[in-house]
Amino acid sequence: MFLLKLFCSNVIVLIQHCIGKALAINVEIKSSWPNEEVYYEYHPARLHWHAVNQLCRQRSGSLALIPSAGEKQNLTNFLQSLNISEPVWIARRAPEINGTLILEFLDTRKLHFARLLHKFSSMTAVTVCAHLHFSPTCHGPSTVFSYSILSFIDEFQLRARVMPNQSIQLALLVHGQHGPFISVFANDDGWHSVCVSWTGNGGKWTISVDGQEVRRGISLYSSGYIRGGGIFIIGQEQDEFGSSFKSDEALCGSITQLHMWDQVLDAREIQTMEKECSLIPSGLLFRWSISGLEMTPSLKTHWGYIQCQVHSITLFSLDQMSNNENCVTFYPGSGEWTYDNCDTQRGGVCQFPKELVDDIGISKFPKTPFFIHISKDLPAKPEFDDRNSSSSTEHELDWLTSLAQSLVKAIETDPDIITPSDMLQLAQTIEQAAVSQVNKTSVPSEVLRSMASSYLILASGLIDPVLTRNWMDMKPLGINLRPFTVIESIEKILWDLADSIFTDKKCVELLTKNIDVYMEPRTLSDVNCRSEFKPSTQDNQSNSQEQILISETEVQRLHSLGHKNVMFIHTYYSSMMEVLSRSDFKAFTQKNKESGNFVFGHLATAVISATVRDVLREENVPVSVQYTLSTVKLVESSRLVTPLCIFWNVSEVAPDVSDWSDKGCRVLRSGPNDTSCFCNHTTNFAVLMNYMEARWSEQEEMVLTKLTFIGSGASLCALVVTLMLFIVLDIPKSERTSIHKNLFISLTFAQIVLLCSGSAIHNKVACTMVAALLHLFFMAAFSWMLVEGLLLWSKVVTVNLSEDRHMKYYYLIGWGLPVLIVSITLASASGSYSADDYCWLSVHNGVIWGFVGPVIFIIMVNLMVLTRVVIITISTGKRRSLMIADNTSSIEQVSEQIRASVKAVLVLLPILGLTWLCGVLVPFSIIMAYIFILLNSLQGLFIFLIYGVYNTEIRSTVNRMKERRKAQNFSNCGSSRLSSSITNSQPGSSPVPDALGHHDFDASQLGRVSTSSDCGSLSYSIGSK
């Protein structure tokens, strides 16, 4: 299996399922703290300062102030009562300054650059806007920015051309296709705003300057898309993935306010941004901030602000203001405050006047058009003398129900006026209803069922596809709220409903536009049936097989564990596919543990949920489930598809990191229209389509790993035996045998390190050392294969039969070249030489090309050598056939030529390394993976058979050794018997035989002497008859 990682990466399309029970709620229930004049409210959602400030203002409050020691103590006590130890945002004390970071690329010799700290997904459209200033003293090509991916360097670039006394020219480059250079503005030593857009729909592109469109075009990489997982560099062109910059192509000037969208901004939107200095939130991927950049230490920066005018931009210096002295953070532990970068994400504290807060500490709704419009229809909050009484609980639940119904009515009446802030407030309203501190089990089940139905309808409206854009617009505002937050709140409401209605012993079905719920009470016994749920939305789709199943075995296991009264809760979210596929989840990112690469995908099914609720213990019980979901037709049907079931794993939730996991899940069956999965836990499920790298199943990887160890073990033994034959036997020395021995030595050490590499995976230093040794010895093996090819070319093609010694040059190629390549790769890897999950070269940062590049070159050279040798072999066979044409037929002649060619190929394949050619096809077929493993792990065994067992020189040497041993044995035994016989019959008169056993006999009388002894019979000739 490891040999696959030495040469190529995997290709895949994942099919996944989503969402776990313990989803992290990004906007949690607030806690309030009263003092004499204000209430404090803590918001744990990690937002930047401006987002928290906006949130407080929308709720008719403000960020907390500490004008006195008393206020500081009150705020400290409030946060400590909640066990909050991390710093939080409070009101800003620094002056209100519209500051912006400016990067100055004035010295191109130092190769300055800035990198966007953003994980890019695949994009079918893109817009990049920035404010540019070109230095009038610099001329020639200039790279404003470059975006590259591992498999293609020139993926997306904006290039400039600065010529003396001429206008600045700009051109787009998309996936290697270069657009025309367009004159955009005069080289007037001034600032200009530039926006460039591109879409794969017809390859349409536009360039706008200072809010006005300058030029548009078509057919620039038509019907394509910009691939994700790349590196975005400002100020330099990437000749390699994330590196290899050139000073003569660097940006010479300054840049600021670079923003990026995953859609095309039209002319009206660009003009609006130019006039109002405001960003279009829809589709905003990257927002300019110092925290979003990684810069070289020598890059000069300063702070300024922009004065907006049509066709004119002026930047005023703010060097005296440090970039981190803008916003205020408060430390609960020490009660002190300090300044911090406003773009840092952290929780915040709002404060509200006492008269604006109701009796349970929930502030009034924000003053947005939506809530202002419905404020007159909202029911009044009831007042209770005893909040714990049954009647008070029932009245509060009725009020929550009326509130939800009013909100639903408003959404259905005018959904267009809903803003992202309204979405946030609506999601919080559902959340507050889910966790409201009332004794819900003390009220009639009809009341709780009515409340649950109302909030289910409200949630269905929030996850309707018509509000997808509202979800998308939250992220640029710093509000990290997701549609799954609503799902989590709904599930909590359903859990409470299950605890309340179980005693009714009736199945409950709640149907809305986008959410279906089916609840089945069950009293477990020794005989139990399985639980099966089929969404009601299938009624119009007779061929649909969507369902979720808890098997009879699992139900019986629940009973054996002591669970008696359980409620099976099944939920089906039919529209999540559209909401997530069109929101910022349209291309999620997950790191493949085997390859270290990032892959991208689209939700391709609805979301289905299964929960087993023990109503007596009021807890959820994990069980294994099997489900089937219908998949949409893939747009990118030309790509390979491999199913993989995943779920939303809350333990992995972190900023800018994928939330998906496949732990405990596997694919049972995958067809063109649906996919079946099995998971050993209850959660919410879906299927995702993912495009990029291949990954084998566990069974296939196990087979490949076993084949590697078996083949490499046999190969190692065979190489050792072959090497011993070349060393021990008295084979005539030549360049060819010396080259063979060096090749065998390098392959032997490579196989040894390969077989031992697994033991170093948990030690980073040892793993890096193992990766370097593997790199060295495999590179040495290929270098000696190159030498084999060069020698073959010299002897067969150019027919240079002289014995001139070239070994010193061969040693430089065979051992010096690998040491040089490994040293350069190590030095340029910047601490990321080996991968995270295996001891081999890292694929993600391009280090792998330090091996793959030279290997491809050597294989191409040796392939050319082999082709030439085969041609010569065939031509030689033809001439030989002409010489013996009288005795053979034409068929026999052709057969002889084919036999000679096949023999030449088979003999040369192992030492020329041409079996590695099939590695190119590994990503496309598991069969090719098996063939690749077998051929290359058994390379040593092939060498033993061809260059050991069937080697003419070795066989001749062995035969000579046998003859010498026979001759020596005969000499010893024959001399002893003959000497004894003559001594006994004719003492003192016979001649003494010589050392070879030859006697002083007349050759005419005796031509052959035969003797026998205990050593066996032996005869040899001493004359002629």
Secondary structure by P-SEA (a helix, b strand, c coil): cccccccbbbbbcccbbbbcccccccccbbbbbbcccbbbbbbcccccaaaaaaaaaaacccccccccaaaaaaaaaaaaaaccccbbbccccccccbbbbbbbccccccccbbbbcccccccccbbbbbbbbbccccccbbbcbbbbccccccccbbbbbbbccccbbbbbbccccccccccccccccbbbbbbbbbbcccbbbbbbcccccccccccccccbbbbccbbbbcccccccccccccccccccccccbbbbbcccccaaaaaaaaacccccccccccccccccccccccbbbbbbcccccccbbbbbbcccccccccbbbbbccccbbbbccccbbbbbbbbbccccccccccccccccaaaaaaccccccbbbbcccccaaaaaaaaaaaaaaaaaaaaaaaaccccccaaaaaaaaaaaaaaaacccccccccaaaaaaaaaaaaaaaaaaacccaaaaaaacccccccccaaaaaaaaaaaaaaaaaccccccbbbbbbcccbbbbbbbbbcccbbbbbbbbbccccccccccccccccaaaaaaaaaacccbbbbbbbbbccaaaaaaaccccbbbbbcccccbbbbbcccbbbbbbbbbcccccbbbbbbbbbbbbbcccccccbbbbbbbbcccccccccccccccccccccccccccccccccccccccbbbbbccbbbbcaaaaaaaaaaaaaaaaaaaaaaaaaaaaaccccccccaaaaaaaaaaaaaaaaaaaaaacccccccaaaaaaaaaaaaaaaaaaaaaaaaaaaaaaacccccccccccaaaaaaaaacaaaaaaaaaaaaacccccccccccccccccccccccaaaaaaaaaaaaaaaaaaaaaaaaaaaaaaaaccccccaaaaaaaaaaaaaaaaaaccccccccccccccccccaaaaaaaaaaaaaaaaaaaaacccccaaaaaaaaaaaaaaaaaaaaaaaaaaaaaaaaacccccbbbbccccccccccccccbbbbbccccbbbbbcccc
